Amino acid sequence: MKTRHRRLAFTLIELLVVIAIIAILIGLLLPAVQKVREAAARSKCQNNLKQLALGIHGYESSYGTLPPAGKGYGWCASNAAGDPNGAVGDKNILNMSGWILVLPYIEQDALFQKLDLNLPFSNFKGVGTCCSPGNLNGTLATPDANSNANGTLMSTIVKVFLCPSDGPASMQIIGASSVFYYNPAPSRAGARTNYDFITETGDAGIPGTTVPVAAGQGCNYYKRRAQNAKYMFGENSNTKIVEVTDGTSNTFMIGESTLNVRNGSANAWGYRGWVQTGVDPNGGMNRWGTGTNYMLGRLDSWGQAGSRHSQSCYFAMGDGSVRMVMESVTGTIMAQTARMADGFTPPLD
C-alpha cells in the first residue's frame, strides 16, 4: 500500500499570495497609524497653546496687564535720538522675549530664577542689516549675552513651546554663529519656538512719521499705533483686558508658526533678534513660497503664521480658548481678528 505524506510547506504561489495580502494590510494600516499620530500631535499642540494662554492670563492676574511681546529691542527702526515722531529705541537693549515673564506661570519658575532681567538675552543691535538701521538710541548692558547666564540658558529646550507635528530635533536649536543675527551671541545657541505673541511684524512702516516703509516695525511701534489698529502685543506693550473691545473670544492672542523659514528665521522663545518679533496673521497662513522657493512645511518668510497640520493652524484667543483656523480664511479676516479694537468680528469658519 502506498503511504500518504502530508505537505508541510507552502508552495511558491501560496507564499507570494500571503506576502501580497500582508503588504496590502500594511498599506491599509499605515495611513490609519499616521492619522492617529497626527491626531495625538494636534491634541498636544492644542494643549501647549492652552497652557501658554493660561500662563499669559496668570501674569495678567498678577500685574493687571498682559505681558509685552518683548522689551528693549536692538532690531527696530529708529532715527536719531530726539526724533520728533517718537521712533526711538529703549536706552537699555535687552532683546528679551515676553515669554521670559510668563515662565513662572507655565511651571518654569526654576528656569526663570536663573535669569537676570536687567541683562541682555541677545546681543543683536540691527546695525548694518537690511530693513532696519537698528536701535540707534540704545546700548547693551554688560556682561552681555556672550558671557552672562541669560545667553547660556537661551539654548534650553522648553517642550511647551514646540509643536510635535513640526520638524526633527535638529531644527529646535539655532546654532552658534559668528554672524549672530538669529542666535543670542557669537558663542551661544538658541532654542526655537512654534508659538509666539500676535504682533505686527511686516514692513508696515509708521504712517505719518519719518520712519521709512522698508524699515519694517519701528522701535516702540505699539505705543504709537492707533488704538483701533493695535494687536494685543508689541514691543513694551502693556495691554489691559478691557482694551480688547472686540471681545477676547474674537481676538488672536498667540499664533502658531513653523521651525523652518526660508527668508529669515523662526522665533526663539527667550530672546529677540533679527526679524524675530512674533507672529503676524495678516496675509493669511501656510505660505510655502512658489516655484523653486516652494517647500511644504517651510514658511516663505519671517513672522508668518503657519503649521505642519493639514491646511490649518492653531491660534489661542484672548479668552484662553484654542481654535483651529483653516488656511482658506482670507488674510483680511485674519488681520481683523488680530486687531483688538477695530470693531470687526468676522467669522473664522
FENWOQUI-V522509 format. One record per backbone hydrogen bond with DSSP energy under -1.0 kcal/mol. NH is the residue of the N-H (numbers start at 1). CO is the residue of the C=O. If there is no record, write none. Layout:
BEGIN
NH:CO
NH:CO
END
This chain:
BEGIN
15:11
16:12
17:13
18:14
19:15
20:16
21:17
22:18
23:19
24:20
25:21
26:22
27:23
28:24
29:25
30:26
33:29
34:30
35:31
36:32
37:33
38:34
39:35
40:36
41:37
42:38
43:39
44:40
45:41
46:42
47:43
48:44
49:45
50:46
51:47
52:48
53:49
54:50
55:51
56:52
57:53
58:54
59:55
60:56
61:57
62:58
63:59
64:60
66:239
69:234
71:96
77:217
79:87
83:80
86:83
88:86
93:139
94:72
95:72
96:71
97:270
98:69
100:97
103:99
105:102
106:103
108:103
112:108
113:109
114:111
115:112
119:116
121:94
123:184
129:126
135:74
135:125
136:134
139:91
147:144
148:144
152:148
153:149
156:153
161:158
162:159
166:163
171:168
172:169
174:190
180:178
181:179
188:185
190:174
191:154
192:172
193:267
194:161
196:255
198:253
199:279
204:202
209:206
215:212
216:213
219:77
221:218
229:226
233:198
236:70
237:234
243:240
244:241
245:243
246:340
247:244
250:247
252:337
253:316
254:316
255:196
257:194
262:299
269:191
272:95
274:181
276:273
279:197
280:303
284:281
286:305
288:286
293:290
294:291
295:288
298:295
299:260
300:287
302:263
304:301
306:256
312:309
313:325
315:323
316:254
317:321
318:248
318:251
320:317
323:315
325:313
327:311
329:326
334:330
335:331
336:332
337:333
338:334
339:335
340:230
END
